[in-house]
């Protein structure tokens, strides 16, 4: 039995996927993205770091080719039966693409039009070349399942809500532990611990933390420091429940905020609210980016903003929790009711040495969007 969703939900997903293959005129799809595996069958593993492929045919056959360590993982987490699971033999000189070709022969689709998910961390360039050399011409089809995954079912939305609660819990933990002299490692431990205590998972990438000059970075980096009596701490994190995410971002002020920091915070909040107002089903994602840029630019902060202001949330795997698409200039992709997005308003002013970031996740609803976080996007002075 699958762990997180009903058999009926997985059956509906497979029907949608096979129809998508028909629409794309594909006889089969080689799925290398772990998100696709999880969405269509519940299969949950980090085994995609090695050679692993799930095959879906247009008539609904679903089969997995993987390594021996993931045999029981597939049995435990997925809808697959033992007959649907193939193990490729690890030995010197092994070419698992040969095993994949045999699987396609057995499924009766080796001579058909076959799509492949190439835009994923689940397929290295080396393995991709090996597959193409063995199977010949393949059709790039990374968007087939990814497009279906964008609009969330009611059960998936519930997972996002649980993830958002865990994100709120993590922020509460950060607010409780952040103070002058606090050690960044203790703050991270409190935040991650809150997620685990709430029944959550590891997020798709590391929680981002940086203080002092490091507050102007929006990537994780190794190294820890103690906070000064007057300091700034930028955090970006996400609760994760059943692999579903609801990211948040916040710059906390240790001591009293300067007038410049107060202005930056108010501008970031104005931009966040402008983005929320721009989210409408049927409208292009570029509208949201334009709303964000307009607020920052009118406030004279164009030099400090980024070239994107958010992206999709979903059930995703390492190395990042980004579930494309992103909000960037001119993105024509239309938003849909049932999508979940992370909005991040990022100001990094290198000249002033100040950072101010603000962000949370939202659900697209019939007439706009709903905040999933219960935290008000306030300025925190600790």
N, C-alpha and C positions, 0 to 999 in steps of 0.2 A: 504494500500500500504506500502511495506517496505520502510525504510527511505534511506538507503545508497546504495542499489544495485537493479538491475532490477529483475523483475519476471523471465526473461529468465536465469539470472545468478543463481538464487536460484533453478530453475528447473534443470539446469545442475548439480548443486551440489547434489541434491537429487538423480538424476540418477546415479552419481558416487558412492554415498553412498549405494544405494540399490544393485548395482553391487558388492560393497565390502562386503556386507552382504552375498550375494550369494557365493562369492569366499570363505568366511570364514565358509560357511555352517551354517549360523545363520538364524533363522526365524524372529528374532527381536533383537533390541538393546536397552537397557536401558541406556539412555544418562543422566548422572549426571553432566558432565563438562559444565559449562556455555559457554565455547568456542565452544563446539559442537552445543549448542542451537543457538548461534549467527550465526555460519557459515551456518547452514542448513536452518535457517528460519528468521534470523534477530532479534530474540527475545533477548532483551537487558535489563537486570535487575541485581541488587545485591540480588535478592530474593533466589538465590541458597544457601544463608547462612542458610535457613530453608530447610525443605524437599521439594524437587522439582525434577521431572523426566520428560524427554521427551522421547517418544517411537517412534522408526522407525521400520516398518516391511519390510520384504523383498519385498512385493508387492507395497511399496511406501506409505503406510498410515503413517501419522505423527500426534502425539497427545501429549498434554502437561497435566501433573498433577501438580497443583500448589496450592498456597494459594489465598484467596480472594484478598489481596492487589495487586496481580500481574495479575488479570484478565484484567484490562484495559491496563496494561503495555503490555501484550501480544497482545491485540487488536491493540494497537498503533504502536508497533515496529516490529511485525512479519507478516509472510505470513499466519499464522493460522487463520482459521475461528472460530466462536463461537462453532461450532460442534466439533472442534478439541481440545477444552480447557475444562478440568475437574477440579473442585475445591474440595479439600478434606476438610471435616468439622473439624474445630478446637474445640475440647472440651476435657475435662478431660478424660484421658484414650484412646484418639484417636490413631489409628495405621494407618498412611497413606499408609503403605505397603498393607493393605487390599484393599484400594481404587485402588492401582496400580494393584493388582491381578484382580480386577473387570474390570479395563480398558483392561488388556491383554485378559481376557475372551471375552470382547466385540469386540476386534480386531481379535479374533479367533486364537491367537498364544500362549495361556497359556500352551498348552501341547507341544509346540515346543522347539527347542534348542535356548536358549535366552542368549545373551551376556550382559555384564554389564561393565560400565566404573567405575572401582574402584580406578584408580590412578588420583584422582582429589580432590581438596578442596571442590568440590560440593557434596561430599559424606563423611560424618563423619563415624568413625568406628561404632558408636552407630546405625546410620541409616542403614549402610551397613549390620550389623548383623540382624536388624529388617527385611530388605528386603529378606535376604537369608533364615531366619527362616520361612518367609511367603511363598516364592516362590520355595524354594528347590534349587537344583543344578543350578548354573548359570556359564557361561563361561566368564572368564576375557577377555575383549575385548576393553581395553582402546586405543589401537593403531588403531582401525578401522577408526575412523574419524580423529584422530590426524595425521595419515599418509597422508590422503587426504589434510589436511590443510597446509602441509609443502610447497607444490608448489603453489605459488600465481598466481591468474588470473591477467590479465592486470588491471582490476578495483581495485583489492587489492593492486597491486604494486603502483597505483596512491595514495592510502591511505597511504602507507608507505612513499612515497615521501613527502606528505603533513606533515606527522609526523616528517620527517627529517628536513623540513623547520622550524617547530616549535621548534625542538631541537636546531637548529642554532640560532633561535631568543632567546631562553633561555640562550644560551652561551653568546650572545651579551649582554643580560641584566646582566649576572654575571660579565662580563668584565667591564661593565659600573659602577657597584656598588662596586666591590671589591677593597679595598685600605686599608692602615693602619687605624685602628680605626673603620672600618666598622663593623656593627652588622650582624651576620649570618642570623638573622631573616629578615633583609632588603634584603639580597642577595636572600634568598629563595623566598620571596614575589615577587621580581622582576622577577625571573625565572619562577615561576608558573604563575604569571600575564601575562607574555609574551605568554605563551601557551594558556591561556584563551582568551586573546585579539585576538589571531589568529584563534579562533574558535575551539580550541582543548579541550580535555577531561582531567580528572584526569588520571594519569598513574596508572599502575597495582600495583606499590608499591610506598612508599614515595621517594621523591628525597633525595639522600644521600649527606650529607654535614658534613665535619669535618675539623677542623683547629688545628694547634699545634700538640699535641700528637694524637688528634682525626683524623688527616689526614691519620693515618696509619690504620684506620678502613675502611672496605668496607661494612658497614651496617649503616642504620639509627639508631641514638640514640637520646633520648630526652635531651634537654639542649642547650643553646645558649651562645656564647661568642663574644666579640669584638676582631677583629684581631690586633695582635701586629704590631709594625713597621717593624719587620722582621718575616715573618710567611709563612706557607704553608696551602693551602686550597684544599682538595680533594672533587670533586663534581662528582656524577653520577646521571644522570637524563634522562628522555625521554619525548619528545613530544609525544602526543597521539592524533590521529585523527580517529574518528569512531572506537575507541578501538585499532587501529593499532599503533604499536610502532616503534621507531627508536632511540634506546638508544645511549648515548654518555658518556664519562668519561674523566676527565681532572684534573690534579693537577696544581693549579695556585700558583705562587710564589709572595709573598708580599715583596717588596724590591728587592734586587739583589740575584740571584741564586748563590749558592756555586759551585765550580768546580765539586763536587760530584753530585749535583743535575743536572748539565748540562750533565754529563756523563750518569746519569740515564735516562734523557729525550732522549738523542740521542739513547741510547740502546733500550728504549721503542719504539721509532719511527722506528728503524731498525727492531725490532720484528714485529711491526704492518705491515710494508711493506712486510716482509717475509711471514706473514700469508696471506696477500692479494694475493701474488704470488702463494701460495699453494692452493688457492681455485680454483678448476676446477670441472665442472660437471663430474660425474662418478668416482671421486677420493674419498677415504675415509676421513672422518672428522679427523681421527687421524693424517693425514699428516699435518694439520694446527697446531695442538697442537705441533707436533714434530718441526715444523719450529720455533714456538715461543720459545720452550724450548732450542733449539740449539743456538739461538742468545743470550738469557739470560745466559746460562751456559758458553758459550765461553767468555762472558764478566765478568765472575766471580760473577754472581748475582743469582746463583741457590738458595741461601738461602733466597732470598727476593721474589721469584716468587710464584705464586699459582699453583694448580694442574688442572686448567682449564683456557682457554683463550677466552671464548665466548660461545654463544649459539644462538638458533633461536629466531627470532622476529615474532610476529603475532598479531592477535586480541585476547588479553588475559585479564583476570580479576584478581582482588586481590586474594591472598595476594602478588603475585610477577608478574613481567612482563616477567619472563623467559618463553620462549616457547621452550621446549625441542625438539631436542637433544642438548647436549653440546659438545664443543671441549675439549676432554680429551685424555689421553694417550691410544692409541690402539683402539679408537672408529672406528669400521669397517663400519659404516653407510655411504653410498655413497651420496655425495652432488648432488643436482639437479638444473638445470637452473630454475630460478624463485623463489628460496628460498631467504630469507632475514636473515642475521646473524648480531649479535652484536659482534665485536671483542674488547676485553679489555686486554690491556697490563698492568698488575698490579705489581708494585714493592713496597714492604713494608719492609724496612730495619730497624728492631727494634734496632739493635746495634747502627746504626748511627742516628736513630731518624728521618729518611727522608722517605718520600713517593714520588713516581712518577708514575702516572697513565695516560694512554692515550687510548682512544678508540672511535670508531664510528661504524655506521651500514653500511652494504654493501649488494648489490643485486648480486646474482649469475647470470652471463650472459653466453652467448654461449662459450666464450673463457677465462673466468676468473671471475672477479667481478668488480662492479662499486660502488664507494663511493656515499652514499646518502647525506652525509653532504658536504656543500660547504666550511667549515672551513678547513684550512690547519692545520695539527696536530703540531702546533708550540709550543715553550716554551714561556709562558706568564709571564712576570715580571711586576708587577703592583705597 
